[in-house]
Structure formats: C-alpha cells, structure tokens
Amino acid sequence: MGWILLIAGLALWYGAHVWKRVAPSSRASFGDKGKGLVAVLVVASIVLMVFGYKNAFGPVWWGRSGALVGINNLLMIVAFYIYASGATPPGKPRNRLGTKLRHPQLVGFSLWAFAHLIPNGDLASFVLFGGLLIWALLEIRLINRSEPSWTPPEWGGRASEIRIAVIGFVVLVVAMLIHHWLGVTPWG
C-alpha cells in the first residue's frame, strides 16, 4: 500500500504543478479558483507522499552515516538559502543570488532533492527524491520553453541580503521541526 500512496502522491504533485504549463487553457478556465484547487492538490500530494514513503519497503543499498548526513546537512543550508533567494514577488528586488538565477526556488528545491539522495540509499528514497528532482528540472525546462525571455530582477541591497538569509534560516528550522514531528532526525 505504501508504494501505491507514494506513486499516487508523486503523480498528483506532477499533475498539480505542470497543469498550467501543459494545459494552460484548462488551467485558465478555473480562474482564481484554480489556485485554491492547485493548493489542495499539492497538500494532498504531500500527505500521500509522506504516508507512502513511510510505508514503502524495498531494497536498501546504503544507510545513513555521519559523513553522509553531514554532507546532506551542508547542502540543506545551501538549498534553503538558494530557495529563499526567490522568495520575493515577481518584479521586486532580490538578493544578489536571486538576480543571477532565473528559478532560484526550483534550483534550491533540486538541490534539496539531490541532497536527500546522499544519505538515503533505499528504493523508496530514489523514487521519492529522485522523482521530485526530475520534476523540478522538468518544471524549469517547461517554464523556459513557455516563457523564453527573462529580465533579471534588481538587487535590493543589503536589506534584501539580510531578509533572504533570515527567511532561509526560518524555513530551515521549520523543515527540521517538521522532520522531528514526523519522527526523522535530520541532523543525525
């Protein structure tokens, strides 16, 4: 049952996120109500993925070690900082990194997914985190194809650098708390 939930969650995640890119007229027909529907689908997909992942058993090629968890944790700090670099409304000033990356949130998410593959050498992790990594890379490609031109946002000065660092730190702490709530110790 775990595998069914995990794969259904991934499929729902993909569908909710790429709906706008692969069927824009269908998505547009929902108007603003479509945003709420996408939000509900994303939350449902996360619930399915969490329960599926916790109950999907299969081969394990390597397990967590201090070194692998340490590498993962360093990458998590970088991933959340990169992700936070895109945490501004379109057209608003960003930190320096956010002015260089077109898709900082998807790049940060990609690094997050890749980093989770390092200490988790089991099939369920490959399916979950590998699947999410593929989705993020696919989403970047779909966005670039549908919107080929990009004007980098302006730099917001030191205030934006501090704001982004604080946002990244807060999101990292929240993610750690959620992991602990789910029974996972992310820091080894």
Steps between C-alpha positions, in 0.01 A plus 500: 500500500792733571624485141155581364471806726853614419455474125150652515640790701777558248252482210271749673797731572606490135147553375424793730824676415519447124128553433560868421784418262358204306132603495495879543148549364362234736676662795389849394136388480504460881608860555599590856323189632770301322759629750301353787455172314875479429575572867266221613652259247853585614414450868328170417804390298733576792281301739496206259876518447575514875276205587613309194869561569469388862333176389687418177751227566755371255869452441753704698841551343650724770385663820554821685847569632646800675691610190202465265266681740760776538523546123121503480473761774752733337311472173172567683630833629602598146174368351281699739703815439469459123128425535448810715679709236183472293267584789398836362204592283580527128662830414604577858866536606689183592831413657802472271458128438133555417600743227726237338268197507181500297342224710657518847216313668513213253881492513486494882235229487715298258796522736272403791381189312851403389638546852236263638629227270846511659422348844193303388610207287169317479253453216225707662739796528608460139137504390397792722800732488610394154147554375484846657841589358385399151181705549695815597731470200202434271317801644800725427503375142124548457512855637797592281323361196170680566667826612835518317589859588604598851594833648703458818348681797691784660718455804337616822819595681618380838149496639401233249812296581408500870131432431580201277747355753235530775231345278732212409586439865135509613393259225790268590394498867137434404610212275706354787202525736274328248759222461510453878120498514503225236753301704806574288817647649642711218820601677615148583 
